[in-house]
Amino acid sequence: MTVQYKYYICDVFTKKRFGGNPLAVLPDASGLTDKQMQQIAREFNFSESTFVFPPENGNTRKVRIFTPSTEVPFAGHPNIGTAFVLASLGIIEEFYETTEIVFEEKAGLVPIFLRKLDDGSFWCELQAPEKISIGKTISAELLASAISLAAGKIIADIHPPQVVSVGLPFLIAELIDQAALNEASVNLEGFKKLAAQNITPFVHIYTRSNDEFDIRARMFAPFDGMLEDPATGSANCALGGLLTHYNDSVSGNFEWKIAQGVEMGRPSSLKARTQKKFGEVTSTYIGGNSVMVCEGVIFVD
């Protein structure tokens, strides 16, 4: 028997359609199997698609996130976009100015703060489900081979190329300038070398900026069906945590405005913020705007 499921597509971390990171959301995925969800995610072929279910533990909703090739325990723009879609449709409880919802996910509970803006749109900000964990470091030479750069364009003034996670691990590295960021590109042989050393193939590179953004970034994930991602909330959330970890301040609140996706023609704007108490990064957040693009029905046998 063929069953119809409603879907919505939104662009996340942008105020303009056809910018940001596209996301497909099925606001009621009840009855779908793991295999069917994977097939649907592959059909949309976005970096992620989300499937929403009734909560199991009394929170707002249960959300599962699939890339074209696998399910992931947590990701940034899928949470922001799913919250935006549910709020836009009036599926979550009606609110006047602000509210907080909680998604149940494989990585844990994901609190999301929503603010209704004067134009009727929504600002959404999530708190990462895990505290920052800092993992392996690698040489600049090894990373350089994966992103087609000379090793000298990767700097370690604050941190070496390092694996960091707040729910999903990324290899994060700082580049010397924006020219190096623009020059970077995927070298599959170099990514195979990372995989051979059991290093995550999600590579997030960034440089400092002195314009309207504090940071400009790019994220490569060629083994996950996308050479590049236009806006990666979980990576930039981890980046904020990493920078806070290495900050000399014992306590404080920190924030960064981050641009991503520019080189792809899908400019994105993200706001990362963190809290640090007594030398420990206690929480990391990522937020942004979203815009609805289209809606439709997908048929599942």
C-alpha positions in Angstrom: 0.0 0.0 0.0 1.3 3.5 -0.9 1.3 6.0 1.9 1.7 9.8 1.5 4.0 11.8 3.7 4.0 15.6 3.8 7.4 17.2 3.5 8.8 20.8 3.7 12.0 22.2 2.4 13.6 25.2 4.0 17.0 27.0 3.7 18.7 27.2 7.1 21.1 29.9 8.4 19.9 32.5 5.9 17.1 35.0 5.4 17.0 34.5 1.6 15.8 31.6 -0.4 18.5 29.6 -2.2 21.1 30.6 0.3 22.1 28.8 3.4 21.8 25.0 3.8 18.7 23.2 2.4 16.9 20.8 4.6 14.0 18.4 4.0 11.7 17.9 7.0 8.9 15.3 7.4 7.0 16.7 10.3 5.1 13.4 10.9 7.2 10.4 9.9 5.3 7.9 12.0 5.3 4.5 10.3 8.5 4.9 8.3 11.2 2.2 8.7 14.9 2.9 9.0 15.4 1.7 5.4 12.6 4.0 4.1 14.0 7.0 5.9 17.4 6.3 4.4 15.9 6.0 0.9 14.0 9.3 1.3 17.1 11.1 2.5 19.0 9.7 -0.5 16.1 10.8 -2.8 16.3 14.4 -1.5 20.1 14.2 -1.6 20.6 17.1 0.8 23.4 17.0 3.4 20.7 16.0 5.9 16.9 15.3 6.1 14.9 15.0 9.3 12.1 12.8 10.4 9.9 13.9 13.2 8.1 11.5 15.6 6.1 11.8 18.8 8.4 12.1 21.9 9.3 9.0 23.9 10.3 10.8 27.1 7.9 13.7 27.5 9.8 16.3 25.5 8.6 18.2 22.4 9.4 15.7 19.6 11.8 12.9 18.7 13.9 13.8 15.7 16.0 11.5 13.6 18.6 12.9 11.1 19.8 11.1 8.0 22.5 12.1 5.4 22.2 10.5 1.9 24.3 7.6 3.3 23.7 7.2 7.0 22.0 8.3 10.2 23.8 10.8 12.4 23.3 11.3 16.1 23.3 15.1 16.0 23.7 18.0 13.5 23.2 21.7 13.7 21.2 22.9 10.7 18.7 20.0 10.8 17.7 21.0 14.3 17.4 24.7 13.5 15.5 24.0 10.4 13.2 21.4 12.0 12.3 23.8 14.8 11.6 26.5 12.3 9.3 24.3 10.2 7.4 23.1 13.2 7.0 26.6 14.5 6.0 27.9 11.1 3.3 25.3 10.8 2.0 25.9 14.3 2.7 22.3 15.2 4.5 23.2 18.5 2.6 25.1 21.2 1.7 28.6 20.1 3.8 31.3 21.8 3.9 35.1 21.7 7.5 36.1 21.7 9.9 33.3 22.8 9.7 29.7 23.8 12.0 26.7 24.4 11.5 23.2 23.0 13.5 20.0 23.4 14.2 17.4 20.7 15.0 13.8 21.7 17.9 12.6 19.5 20.5 9.8 19.4 23.1 12.1 20.9 20.8 13.2 23.7 18.4 16.0 24.4 18.7 19.1 22.2 17.2 22.3 23.7 16.2 24.9 21.1 15.3 28.5 21.9 12.8 30.2 19.5 12.2 33.9 19.1 9.4 35.2 17.0 10.5 38.2 15.0 8.5 41.2 13.9 8.1 40.0 10.4 6.6 36.7 11.6 9.8 34.7 11.0 11.7 32.8 13.7 15.2 32.9 15.1 16.3 29.5 16.4 19.2 28.7 18.6 20.2 25.2 19.9 22.3 24.1 22.7 24.7 21.2 21.8 23.6 17.9 23.5 27.1 17.1 24.7 29.9 19.1 26.4 32.9 19.7 24.2 35.3 16.8 23.8 38.8 17.4 22.3 40.5 14.5 20.6 43.4 13.7 18.3 45.7 16.3 16.7 47.3 15.7 13.4 50.1 17.4 11.5 49.6 20.3 9.2 51.2 18.2 6.4 48.6 15.5 6.7 45.7 17.9 6.7 47.2 19.9 3.8 47.2 16.9 1.6 43.4 16.5 2.1 42.5 20.1 1.3 45.0 20.8 -1.5 47.0 23.4 0.3 50.7 24.0 1.3 51.2 23.1 4.9 52.4 26.6 5.7 48.9 27.9 5.1 47.6 26.0 8.1 48.5 27.7 11.3 48.6 26.5 14.9 48.9 29.8 16.8 45.9 28.8 19.0 45.5 25.1 18.3 46.8 22.4 15.9 44.5 20.6 13.5 42.4 18.8 16.0 39.3 16.6 16.3 36.5 18.3 18.3 32.9 17.3 19.1 29.8 18.6 20.8 27.8 15.7 19.5 29.4 15.0 16.1 33.2 15.0 15.6 35.0 17.3 13.2 38.6 17.9 12.3 39.1 21.6 12.8 42.0 23.8 11.6 42.8 27.4 11.2 44.1 28.8 7.9 46.4 31.8 7.5 44.0 34.0 5.6 40.9 34.2 3.4 42.9 33.6 0.2 44.0 30.2 1.6 40.3 29.5 2.6 39.2 30.3 -1.0 42.0 28.1 -2.4 41.2 25.0 -0.4 39.6 22.1 -2.3 39.0 18.4 -1.7 41.8 15.9 -2.5 40.3 12.4 -2.1 43.7 10.7 -1.8 44.4 13.0 1.2 41.1 12.2 2.8 41.8 8.5 2.4 45.0 9.1 4.4 42.9 10.7 7.2 40.6 7.7 7.2 43.5 5.3 7.3 44.6 7.0 10.6 41.0 6.8 11.9 40.5 10.5 11.7 37.0 11.8 11.1 36.5 12.7 7.4 34.5 15.8 8.3 37.0 18.6 7.9 36.1 22.2 9.1 38.6 24.9 8.2 38.3 28.6 9.1 40.1 31.9 9.1 39.6 35.1 11.1 37.7 37.9 9.4 37.7 41.7 9.9 34.5 42.5 8.1 30.9 42.0 9.3 31.9 38.5 10.2 34.3 37.4 12.9 35.1 34.1 11.2 34.8 32.6 7.7 34.6 28.9 7.3 34.2 25.9 5.0 33.4 22.2 5.7 34.3 19.3 3.5 32.8 15.8 3.8 33.5 13.9 0.5 32.8 10.5 1.9 29.3 11.5 3.0 28.0 12.4 -0.4 28.9 16.0 -0.4 32.2 17.7 -1.3 31.2 20.7 0.7 28.5 21.8 3.1 27.1 25.3 2.9 26.4 25.8 6.6 27.4 23.3 9.3 25.9 24.2 12.7 27.5 21.3 14.6 30.9 22.1 13.3 30.7 25.8 14.1 29.3 25.0 17.5 32.4 22.8 18.1 34.6 25.5 16.8 33.2 28.0 19.3 33.8 25.5 22.0 37.4 24.9 20.8 38.2 28.6 20.8 36.7 29.0 24.2 38.7 26.0 25.5 42.0 27.6 24.5 40.9 31.1 25.6 43.0 32.3 28.6 39.9 33.6 30.4 38.8 31.5 33.3 35.1 32.4 32.9 33.0 34.4 30.5 30.5 34.5 27.6 31.9 34.5 24.1 30.3 34.8 20.6 31.2 34.8 17.0 29.4 35.7 13.7 30.4 33.1 11.2 30.1 33.1 7.4 30.0 29.8 5.4 28.9 28.6 2.0 30.1 31.8 0.2 32.4 29.9 -2.1 29.5 27.6 -3.1 27.1 30.4 -4.0 25.0 29.6 -0.9 26.0 32.3 1.6 25.2 31.4 5.2 25.3 33.3 8.5 25.6 31.6 11.8 26.0 32.9 15.4 28.0 30.7 17.7 28.2 31.4 21.4 29.7 29.7 24.4 29.9 29.9 28.2 32.9 29.1 30.3 33.1 28.8 34.1 36.1 28.1 36.2 38.2 27.1 33.2 35.7 24.7 31.8 33.5 25.1 28.7 30.1 24.5 30.1 27.8 25.0 27.1 27.9 25.7 23.4 25.2 27.2 21.2 24.5 27.9 17.5 21.7 29.9 16.0 20.4 31.5 12.9 17.4 32.3 10.6 15.6 30.1 8.2 13.2 30.5 5.3 10.6 28.2 3.8 11.2 27.2 0.2 8.6 24.6 -0.8 6.3 21.8 0.3 5.0 18.6 -1.2 4.1 15.0 -0.7 6.4 12.0 -1.0 4.9 8.6 -1.8 6.2 5.6 0.1 5.4 2.0 -0.8 
